[in-house]
Amino acid sequence: MINPGSLANLRVIDASRVLGGPYAGQILADHGADVVKLEPPAGDETRGWGPPFLGDAASYFLGLNRNKRGIAVDLSQEMGRELLLALLEDADVLIENFKTGTMERWGLGQDELARRFPRLVHCRVSGFGADGPMGGLPGYDAAIQALCGIMSVNGEAGGQPLRVGLPVVDMVTGLNATIGILMALSERATSGKGQFVETSLYDCGVSLLHPHLPNYYLSGRVAGPSGNAHPNICPYDTFATGTEPIFLAVGNDRQFATLCAMIGRPDLPQDARFASNSQRNIHRDALKAALEAALSAFDCAGLSDRLIKAGVPCGAVRSIDQVIADPHTIHREMVVDIGEYRGTGSPIKLSRTPASYRRAPPGFAQHTGEVMAERALDPDSYREVLPGPDPEQNAARKA
C-alpha cells in the first residue's frame, strides 16, 4: 500500500508552466497532494524542449510534472476562466506564473480570488514581482543569473562570467514558492484565511549571493570569478592528483591536520602561513602548490575514499552517469522508475510520511474526463475550451 503522504488532503491547481511553478507543484505532489496541472491549448512549452522525448513530452517536462493529473484549458476565453473558478471551489492552493497583470485583466487578480475563495492560498511565481522599477517584466533563469550577479562570481579566475550549468534560480524560486505555500497553509490553520504568496526569480537570485553579499557589506570589495575556490575558506578547491582531480572542502583546522597527515605532509599545519584558515586564505597559492605536489603521488578514487572516512570532506569530480550508477544514489532512492518513466527522487525524507511516486507525468490533457467527473462538471458544457490530445499538435511540439 502506498503511503498517502504528509499532504494527502491538499488539493492544488497548478496553472504554471516551464520550471519554477511546476517544480513547486511536483514537490507538493510527491508528498501526497492532489495536483491538477492546467496547460494552455498549445501545452506547456517544455513539452517541446528536447530531444530526448518519451511519448508527447520532452525530458525537461518529465523532470517537473510527476504525480500530477493533466488537463488543458483555454483560459483566454471567458468559459475557460469559468472552468478555472469551478476547479478552485474545492482547491487549497493555486500556483500560477502568468505574466503580471494577466490574471487581473481576466478579472481573477489576487483580491478577486481572495473574495471568492477566502481560504485559498494563491501562489504566483514571476520574473521580477509586480512592482518596483522592473515590476511585471519577463524573466528567465539565465537572464536573472546575469542581472543578479550570479554569473559575475562564476567562472575561472580572471575569466569571463559564466552561467551556472543548471537552472539554479528557477529551482530555488520553486523551493521558496513551496516554503511560502506551506507557511501560508500553516497560518491558515489558525486564522482560517488564505493569502497571496509571491516568489520572484529576481529576489531569489539575489538571495543566493552568499557569502558574496555579506563579504561586500563588510568589506566593500566586489567579488569576481574564482574558479572552484571558495572566497572565505581554504583549502576549498579542486586539486590535481596523480589521476583525476579531487575536490577538498576543508572547513576547520582539525580537518586540515588530518588531510596533511594522510598525504605525508604533517608539517604543513605547523607552518605559520597555514596554521589558521585566515592565514591559509592569505597564502592560498603557496598552499595549493604544496598540496598538489604531495597529492601527485596518490590515486584520486582511493584517496578520496580514505579521506572522507577519516572526516575530511572531499570528493572525486564525477560525471552524471557515474552519479546515477553510484550505490549510494540508489540506496537513497534518488532514482525513480514508473513504467517507461525514470525521474529524480525527492530529497525530502520524512520518517512516517515519506514521498511516494504514484503517477508518471501526464500526457497532454490526459485526465480531463477524470478531473471533470470528480467535480460533477459536464465536459460537453466546456468543450470549446477543453483541448484534447492531438497527435498533430504533439508532433509539432517535438519539431
PyMOL commands that set and color helices and strands:
alter all, ss='L'
color gray80, all
select helices_A, chain A and resi 20-30+45-48+59-62+78-88+102-105+110-116+141-147+151-153+168-191+201-207+212-219+253-262+268-270+272-274+277-282+284-295+300-309+320-325+327-331+368-374+379-385+391-398
alter helices_A, ss='H'
color red, helices_A
select strands_A, chain A and resi 11-14+34-39+53-54+57-58+68-72+93-96+121-126+196-200+236-239+246-249+314-316+335-338+341-344
alter strands_A, ss='S'
color yellow, strands_A
deselect
rebuild
show_as cartoon
